[in-house]
Amino acid sequence: MKILVAVDGSTYTRKALDYLIANRGMLVDGHELVMLHVATGLPPHISSHIGKQMLEEHYADEAAKVLGPVEAWLQEHGLRDFVIDRRHGHAAEEIVKAAGEHGAGLIVVGSHGHGLFGRALMGSVTAKVISEAKLPVLLVQ
């Protein structure tokens, strides 16, 4: 099974990765991990004034800041069966889209744990992924 792991560089990403290792026999061994980072898309009024190459470099730099340490951590724990996916845009939409494109059977996300009131005020990538995904979502808090 392919397992899509959404990573954003936060402590919640680290908790999700630690959970995967703690449950390695169930969630890692024999499965392919897809490590996905979604950089926030720049607003059109900014991106329209930046050349395409500069814009792509910006997204690549943002992804490298997150994915470099994730790749090092995976290799440190002896994990070799993973792929990296870098995207930009709205995180929840891209997570759900990537899960479908990769044929994932599970999405793993770390939650910031804002609670019901916080989600109502701020919105929640995790809540949107849970509501829109057509496959199981493992929430690590």
N, C-alpha and C positions, 0 to 999 in steps of 0.2 A: 504494500500500500504506500502511496505517496502521502506525506504529511507536510502540509504547508505551515510554516512557522513565521508569523509576522513579527518582525524585529524593528524596534525604533531607537535602540541605544539606551533606553531607560533602565532603571533598576528592575522594572517589571519584565523587561526582556530577559534580564539575567535570571530572575525567578523562574520564568518559563523554561529557559535552557537548563537550569539546575533541576527542575522537575523532570524534564526529559531524561536527564542522566540518572536521576534517582529511580526512574521507572524504565530504564534502558531496555530491559528484556521485553517489555510490552510496547514501548513507543519508539524505539530506535532500531534495535537489532532486527535485520531482515526487512527494514523499511527504507525508503528513500526520502530524505528530508529536502524540502524546498525552502530555503531561507529567503524571505521576501522583505525588502525594505521599500517603503513608499515615501518619497520626499514630497513635501507639500508643494503643490504647483504654485508658481509665481502668478500673481494677478495679471490679466491681459494688459492692463495699462503700463505694467513694468516690462513684461516679456516682449511686448511689441517693439520696445526701444532697444532691446538687446539682440545682438546677432544670434543666429541659431547655434553657432559653434560655442559662443560664450554661455548660452543658456544650457546646452548639453554639458559643458564643463562644470557649471554650477551644480547640476543634478548629480553628476558623477562624483564631485567632491563631497557633496552631502551624503551620498550613499557610502563612499569609502570611509567616512568618519564612523559610521555605524557598522558596516559590514566587515571592515578590516579586523576589529577586535572579535567579532562573532566568528569569523573564519579561523582566527588564531585559537580561540577557545575550543571550537569544534575539533581542530587538529590536535590540540593539547589533550583532549579526551579520547583520542584515537578514532574519531569519526571521519570517514572518508567518503561515504556514500551520501553526498548532498550536492545540490545545485544552488546557485545564487540567482535571484531575480531582482532586478532594480527597476523601479518604476517611479513615476511622479504623477501627482493628481490628488484626488480625494481618497484618503487612506481606505475607508471602508469599502468604497466601490472597487478600488483596485485590488483589495484583498479577495473579495468575492470573485471578481473577474479572473484573477490569477489562479485561484483554486480550481475554477472550471477549466481554464486553459491547460493546467498541468494535470488534470484528472485526479486531483487530491481526494482522498477519502476522509480526511480530517483536517481541520484548521486549528492551530494552537495560537492563542493570543494571551498576552499578559494584560491584566486589567489594572487600571490605576485606582480602582476601588472607590470611585466618587460617591457611590450610593445612589438611591433613587432620587433624592432631591438634587444632587449634583448633576445627574444625567438630565434632569428636567431643565436645569438652568444652562448647562454647558453643552449638552449633546454628548454623545458617546460613540466613538468609533466602534467599540466592542458591541454596544447594544445594536448598532446598525448591522454589523457583521452577523450577529446572532439572528436578527430578524430577516435578513435577506439571503443568508446562505442556505443552500439546499442540502447541506451535509452537516454532520456533527461538528460542533465547535467546542474545543476544550479551553476553558477559561482558567488561567492560573493567576491567583491573586496573592 
